[in-house]
Amino acid sequence: MEINLVSDTVTKPTQDMLRAMFRAEVGDDVYKQDPTVIELESRVAEMFGMEAGLFFPSGTMANQTAIKLHTQPGEQLIADKYAHVYNYEGGGASFNSGVSCCLIDGNRGMITAEQVAASINDPEFYHSPLTSLVCVENTTNKGGGACYDFEEFRKIRKVCNANNLKFHLDGARIWNALIATNDNPTEYGKVFDTISVCLSKGLGAPIGSVLLSDKATIHRALRIRKILGGGMRQVGYLAAAGIYAMENNFNKLPEDHRRAKELGAVLEKLNWVAKVEPVETNILIFSIQSNINEAVLMSKLKQKGISISAMGHGKLRIVTHLDYREVMHTYVLETLEKMIL
Ligand SMILES: *Cc1c(COP(=O)(O)O)cnc(C)c1O
């Protein structure tokens, strides 16, 4: 049994999803003539209380487009030090938009309105970059799947309004946050200028993200997506996977969360584990005792058919997902419990 817990992006389309893809009605989406893409874009927009959506091949391109929409070269965005837009998008913020990042030392990838307020450069002080954008993640990736208290978003929005800043949500795992917090998704549309959501993480589609905003902003985003090479033709086949994923897989996320919590509970009892970070959703980060060799642990797990990822400094990461089934879960729990290091 091969069990891949490295990421929730490793899932493969099921027969039913593939059938939905093959049945899709398509057209040339560069001319906005693909009805399936239009349906996906409007469904996601409606769900999050936004006017319009735009389909992207990746979350990275959707985030990079948002940064480009909200900034001018030389300006600065504010984000947590763990932010995907800063750490994992190949330096795109500086490459595509010519902006620098002011990084906040937040809590598990989450920042507060107070921290944002303290990080804004005085716009009259022309020696410093002009602060123009705040980016947050929900759930946080490197922060271990942590979820914001929605009230903090409202507070950050106020700070943005008072300082003429735009507010972007990297919602690659927003679905997991909605399940964990019971937040009403339409509230998100009231607080953020733009939101990116991924269909290829917890929802299990093979590809795709959607950027959400008001109509005028999405119209501008169309040009940026074109510049970045993200204009695609009969892409309704892929959008159909996204629609299928929203309809059928969103409701399965609680299982991923339960399994991650159960794995965390088992790890906490093991003597070679130093610390298990709180498990809120489908990401579990834990650290091992300093006398334990990370590479040895990883290879022992690998021999048992289990892959997880190392984050460096003795920290390891497990991510549960749609293709991690109950039989596998039982086996992983048993294997961990019996593991001697
Ligand atoms: C996965 C992820 C993205 C987008 O990644 P792509 O691989 O480009 O789709 C963006 N932000 C966060 C927090 C992510 O975890």
The ligand as an ORCA input file, in Angstrom:
! r2SCAN-3c Opt
* xyz 0 1
  C      -1.057     25.474     -2.927
  C      -1.144     26.870     -2.496
  C      -1.240     27.916     -3.433
  C      -1.272     27.713     -4.932
  O      -0.461     26.769     -5.406
  P      -0.472     26.222     -6.895
  O       0.333     25.008     -6.767
  O       0.136     27.278     -7.721
  O      -1.894     25.969     -7.301
  C      -1.347     29.195     -2.947
  N      -1.355     29.451     -1.639
  C      -1.299     28.488     -0.706
  C      -1.357     28.828      0.732
  C      -1.174     27.164     -1.105
  O      -1.106     26.208     -0.180
*
